[in-house]
Amino acid sequence: MTKESSVPGPARPPARRGALRLTTVCAVALLPLASSITAYATPAAALAPLAPATALWGLESYPGVTQAQALDDRQPALGGDTPLTGSGISWQDDARLLGGQVVAFDGTSSYLTASPSALNTAGTFSLATWVRLTDTTVSRVFASKAGPGHATLSVGYDRRADRWQVRMPSKTGKGAKWSVARSASAPRIGLWTHLAVVHDATAHTLTLRVDGVAETTVTGVTAVDDPSGQVRLGRGDNSWWQGNLADVRVYDRALVDQDFTGWLASGGFDEPGLLRPVLVGMWAFELAIPCYEENLSADLCQAGDSSLFGRRLGLTKGANVAGGQRGNALELDGTHWAEDPSDPHYGEATEEYGRTQSDVVDPETSVGQDVPVLRTDQSFTLSTWVRLDPTRGTQTVLAQDAADRSALWLSYRPEDGGRWEATVLAAPTGADDPTATHATAPAPAPGQWHHLVVVLDATQRRLRLHVDGTPAGVVGLNPAWHPWQAMGPLLVGRSTTPAGPTGWLYGLVDDLHLYQGALTETEVQRLFALQVVQLRQGP
């Protein structure tokens, strides 16, 4: 199971392998932008997924997807090829995924259109999308279908009610009766929210789902369609959207709960749900290169990112690669790995850690530029395996840096017999701010491998700490917390205070995954089951 990697450089570190027999329970291959981690609404029996979307527009570019492709219909064979045509749109950097671009609507004139055949509003249909609202001074529409006199569908924000809103007329022209569905929850400026409109022509109902939850259902609905009316994104008849859209999907059926949580397919292929988080960083350390000295070569002192974004994890002098929970792991022990007594670094005390960097390396210094990976003003998830030396006291496993301090960190603390602790600052203030949020869990055996997951759910304003697949610490975010972006790198093996680095880790880190979005409790349990390896001492 363990794999040796070729290590170019002045010296090769020793292979530190214990006498372990590894029995793999499960393995997993995660797709970069469509995680296979899925929560299943009916675990007792396999379900066959219903019909997929008849039209799908990403509206988002990232490595491997161009802006032109982001406007293409990704389901051309199902409902006919209906690409989007833009008018006055722009592309906003890092609005949803760092390293990506998403279509931006200016609130006055920019919009997108698709063929009328993409949506029949008189029949049963569903429209689902991620949406971000940046202005609430007026009512706005982000999706509509044109009709004579007025749109046959309008979806957006109603300022007077301060709610998400869907409007459908009973007929075109004058004298129409309007069916209106409004959300129970108020929109939050700047926060990405998933909205889905479901019209059931047989049941005569109109349902509005917010983040997968059916908040409102209106009955007695009569709908109409104009076969020549364009599908419009970013505008209504006289209303323009200010903000962003991503992952817009049209279905010719009513969406059900499993569409949001995911399907366990009877054919053996799982279908991820509409709310799935996006994998934006993955370091398994299989091809990681230990660090003899920094600045020698761009190819050294780094671990590669297996996600589409390709951000490297830069390593400092003395950081090593050793046997991990499965395969290789990053080893940080405070002593250079050189074993030759004549080596100038033999026995040298080192300050070892990793930090996320761009894949563009300075040719003069051979060092990458430190960059963040996550939007910390949105929901996100950190997942890793760790084994450490508890005699070394308080230690930081992961930390997200801001300007002169860490904005959040996951640590081990020796108090109370040992505990894991996830800490999130309410704002870019002092590390001892009483408004910080702490989620804790017992850590009785930190010298053994443990799976740790931190989930910040910005929508539910909740911080979750999972240990070995179990939600061990769940707390509400401090009322003072507000969404804010920490622009420093993600650190592995230490954290930062205004006084300098602290909390050096003495141990091993394996299978580091970062997700934009909140993994559910079921998804965390599934990830643990897919990654866990049984370790048995033996010959």
N, C-alpha and C positions, 0 to 999 in steps of 0.2 A: 504493500500500500504506500509506503514511503517512497519518495523519489529523490534521487540525487540530482543536483543542478550544477552545470558547469559554471565556475566562478572565475572570470578573467580578473586579472589584477596582480598586484605585487605578491600576494600570498593567498592560499586557500585555507579557510577556517577548518578546524577539525569537525568531523562528523560526530555530533553528540546524539547518539541513539541509545535509548535504554533497551533492556531486554523485554520488549513488549510484543505480545501477540495481538494483532489488531483484527477484530472481527467486525466487518462492516454490517451495520443494520440496514441502513438505507443510504443512497447517494442521490444527489440532485444536480440537475443542470438548469440554471436559471436563465431565462431569456432576458436580454438587457432591458427592453422596454415593455415587456409583457410578462410579468413575473408568474411563474408556475405555482406560486404559493396561493392557494385559493381556499376560502371558507365555503363549506358545503352545507346547504340548508337541509339536505336529506342524506345524512351519512349512511343510513342503514341500507340504502339501495341506490344503485347507479341510475342516473337520470339522463335521458337523451336530450341535449340542448335543443331548444326550438330554433326557428329560422334566424339566421344572423341578420345584421343590418343590410338594408337594400342600398344605402348610400352612407359613405363614411369619409369625412374630411378631417384630416389631422390638424390643419391650421398652425402647425408647429414644425420648425426645422431644428435639427440637432445632428451630430455626426452621423453621416450616412443618409440623411434625408434633406434634400434641398428645399428652398422656398417654393419652387415650382411643384415639386412632388407633394408638398404640404397642402397644396390647393387641388391636387388631383383627387378623383373619387377612387378610394382604395377598394371598392367593391363593384367594379364596372360590370362584372358578369352577372350580378344578381338583380339589379334594378335598372340596368342600362347605364352607360357611362355618362355621369353628370358632373363634370369638373366645375370648379368655382371660377368665376371671373371677377377680378377686383377692380374697384374704383376708388382711388385716393387712399388705399390702405397703406400702413407702414408696418415694419417689423420691429418689435421691442425685444431687446436683449435681456436674457436672464429673468424674465417676468414669471415663469413657472418653473423652469429647470435651469440651473446655472450651467452655462455652456450651450444653451438653446435659444431660439427666437420664436416668438409667437405673434400672430397677427394682432395689431392694435387698431382700435377704432377711435376716431377723434371726437365723436359726439356731435359733429356738425355736418359731415358730408361723406365720410368713408363707409363703404359697405362692400359686400360680396353677393353675387347672384349665381343661382344654378337653374337648370332646366325645370320647367313646371312638372315634368314627369317624375321628379325626385320625390314628390310628396302629394298625396291625395287627401286633403283634409276632410272630405265627406266620408271617407271610409275609416276603418280601424287603423290607427297608426300610433307610433311613439316617436318622440323627438328627445334625444338625450345629449347633454353637453356639459363640459366644465366651463364655468363662467366666472369672470372677475369684474366687479363693479367698482369704478373709481370716482363716481360723482353721484350724489343723491339730491342735487338742488332742483331737479325736474324729473318727471316721469320719463322712462326710456324703454325702448324695445330692442332686443338683440336678435330675435328671429321672427319672421313673418312669411306669409304667403300672400302675394298680391291678388286682388280681386277688383271687379268694377265697383267703384264707390268707396270700398274699404277692404281691408285685408280679411281673408277667411281664417287667419290664425295670427295672433300677436302674442309674443312671450317676452316679458321684461320685468321692469321695476315700476311700481306705482308709488309715487312720492306721498300722496295724501294718506294712504294706508301704511306706508313704509313696509311694504311686503313685495315678494315676488308675485307676479300676476300672469295669468293666461286668459285671453279673451277669444271667444269664437262666436260668430253670428249665425243665426238660423237661415239667413239668405243673403244674397248680394243685393246692393242697392238700399233704398229706403225701407223703413218699417221692419227692420230685423230685430229679433229678440236675441239678447246677448247672454251667453253663458260665461260666467267669470269665476275662475278658481284662484284664490289667493293663499299664499303660504301661511302657516301658523307662526313661523319664526321670521324675525326681521333680518334682512341682508346685512352683512358686515363689509364695510368698505375695504377693498384691497384683499379680501380673503377669497381664495379660490373655493367655489362651491359647485357641487354637481347637481344639476337640475334635470328632471325628466318630465315631459308632458305625455300623458297616456289618454288617448281618446278611444273608447270602446263603442263602435257604432251599433253593435247588437244590444249592449246593455244601456246605451244612451248615457254614458258617464264620461266625465272629464276629471282626471286625477293629476295632481301636481306632487311630484316626489322631490324632496330636498335631501341630498346626501343619502339617497336610497330609501328614505322614509316617506310613506304616503301621508303627507300632512293634510291634504284637502281633497275631497271628492265631491263633485257636483253632479246631480242627477237630472234626468229629463232633458238631456242635451240633444238638440237638433243641429247638425252641421251641414256645411255646404262647401263646394270646391269650385274653383275656376280653372279649367284644364289649361288655360293659356297664361295663368298667373305665375310669375317667377317666384322661386324660393329665394328669400333675402336673409342674409346674415348681417347684423350690424345696424339694421334700420327697420322702421315700420312705415306707415303711410306718411306721417309727418314727425316722426320721432327717431332719434339717432342714438346709438349706443356709445358710451364712453367707457372703455375698458378693453377686455380681451375675451376671446373664446378659444377653446381647444377641444379636440376629439369630439366633433359633432357627428352624431349618428341618427339615421332615420330608419325606422322599422315599419313593416306593413302588418304589424301585430301589436298586441298589448304586452308591455314588459311585465315580468313577474319578479318576485323576490330574488330568485336564483340568478337572474340577469345581473344583479348588483353584487351579490356575494360570490357567485361563481358556480359552475356546473361540474359534476363528476360524470363524465361522458361514458355511456355504455360501451362505446367502441374502444375505450382505453385512453382517450385523449381528453385531458381536462381543459375546460374553457374558463379562463380567468374572468372575474366579474368586472363590471364597469367602474367600480370604486378601487380597483387594485392600485397600490402604490407603484411608483416607478423606481426601478433599480438604477441608481446613479453612480454607484461606486462598489467595486468588489475586488478585494485583495485576498487571495487564497495562499499566497507566499510560496507556491510551488516553484516558481522561477525567480524568486527574490534573490538579490545579490548582496551578500554581506558587505559591510563597510570597513575596509582596512584604514583608509583615510579619505576624507571628503576632498572634492575639487581635483581629483586625479583624472577622471574621465566621466563623460556624460552617461556612459553605460553602466557605471558602478553605483553602489550605495543607493539602491532603489528596488522597490517592488512594483510590478506592473499591475495596472487596473484592468480587469477582465470585462468591465462594462463597456458600452459603446463610447463613453466619454474619454477613456484612455488617460486619466490623470494618474501620475505616478505617486508613490509614497516614498518621499526622500528619506534616507536613513543617515544617522550621524555615526561618527567614528566609533567602532566597537560593536555596533549592532550586528547580530549574527542570525543565521538560519539554522533551526534544529528540528528534531522530530516533533510534530504537533499532535493535535487532537485527531486529525486525519491528514496524512501527508506531512508537508512542512509547515513550520510556524516561525514567527518572528521572535527571536530571543533577545531580551534586554536584561543584562545582569550587572552592569556597572563596572565590568572588567573587560579589557580588550581580549579578543579571542586568540591572539597570536600565541602559539605554544612553543616556539623556538626561543630559548633563553637569550640567543644573540639578536633577536629581533628588537628594534628600538621600542616597540609598543608592548613587548612582553610584560604582563602583569600591570599594565597601565590602568589607572582608574579613569573611567570614561563616563560621560553623561549621554546616555543612549535614549533615543526616541525616534519616532517617524512623524512626518508632516506631509499633508497633501500638497502636490505641486502640479503645475501645468506640464504638458508633455513637451513644451518648448524650453530648451536648456540654453542658458547663457554660454556662448562658445568660449568666453574668456575665463569664466569661473567653473564651468562644467556643472553648475547648480541650477535647478529649475526654480521658477518663481512660485512662491507660496500662494495657494489659492484656496478658497472655500469650496465645498462640494454641495452643501445643502442650503436651501432657503430656510433660515431659522424663523422667518416671520410667517411660515406656513407649517402645516403638519409634516412631521418627519419621523424616521425610525433609524436607530443605531442598533446593529446586531453584531456580536462577536463572541468568541470563546477565549477564556483566559485561565491561566494557572499561575499562581504567584507564591512568593515566599512571605508568609504572614509575619515572620520575625522582623521584617524591615519596616513595620509600622504602616502609616497611612500612605497609600499609593494610588496614582491615577491611571486608570485603564485607557480611557478616551476623554478628550476635551475638545470643545469647539472654541477657538480663540476669537476675541473681538480686538479692539485697539491695543489696550495694555493689560488685558486680563482675559480669562476664559469666561465665556458667556454661559456655558453649561459643561458639566463634567460628570463622568462615571468613575467612582473610586471605591477602594476598599479601605475600611477604617477598623482598627483593632478594638474599639470600644464595644462594650456589651457582648464580649465573646466573639467579636468579629461581625461586621455587617457590610453589605453592599449599599452604596448610596448614589443616587442620581440627583444632581442639583442644577436648577435653572434659575438664572437671574431674571428679575422682573424687567430690568432695564440696564443699559450699559453703565452701571454704577459699581460701587465697591463690592468685593467678593464676600464681605461679611454683612451685606445688606439684609436686614431682617425681613424684607419682602421676597427673598429668594424662596423657591419651592424645593422641597426635599422629599424624595421617595426612597424609602429604605427597606431592606430585607435582610434576614439573618444570613451570615456567611460562616457556617460552622467548619467547613473544610476547604478553605481557599487554596490549599496546596494540591487539590485535585482539579481536573478540568470542569469548568462550568460555562454554560451558555447564558450570556447576559444580553438582554434586549431592553432598550430605552425607547419609549414611544411618547412623543409630544403630540397630542391631539388638539390642534388649535381650535377646531370647530366645537368640540365638547369642553374645551379649556381643562384638559386633564393630562396628568403626567403618570405614566405607567412604567414600572420596573418589573421585568419578567426574569426569573431564574430557572434555568433548565425546563423551559416551556410552560412554567406556571406563573400567573400574575401574582407576584409576591408583595408588591407595594403599589397601590393606586391612590393618588391624591388629586384633589382639584388644584389648579394653578392659583397662586396667590392673586387676590383681586387686583393687586397693583400691576400684574403682568400685562403687558401689551405686546403685540407682535412687533419684533424688531430684527433687523438683519445683522448678524455677526459676520464681518468680512474677513476674518483671519482664517488660517488653515485649520483643518481637523488634525489634532495631535494624537499620537499613539504613544503612551508611556510617560506622559507628564502633563501638567497643567500650568497656567500662567497667572501670576498675580502682579500688581503694580511694583512689588519688590523684586520680582524676577521669577524664574521657573521654580516649580515645586512639585512634590508628589511623584518623584521618580519611581517607575515600575521596575520590580525585580522579578521577572518571570517570563511567560510565553503568551503570545497572542496569535489566534488563528481565525480564519474564515471571517474577515471583517466585511460586512455588507452595510451599505447606506441606502436608504429608500426615501424618496420624496413622497410623503404621504404616511398615514398611520396604519400600520399593520393591525389587524384585529387580533383578539385573543386566540381565536381559532387558527389564524394564519401563523402566529408565533409558535403555537404548539406544533403545527405541521412543519415549520422550518426546523424546529428542534429535532423532530423525529426524522427528518430527511438528512440532517447533518450528523447526528449523534453516532459515535463509534464506541463500542465496548472495548475496554482495555483490560487485559488480563496478564498478570505476571506469569511467565512460563519460560521454558527452555527454548 
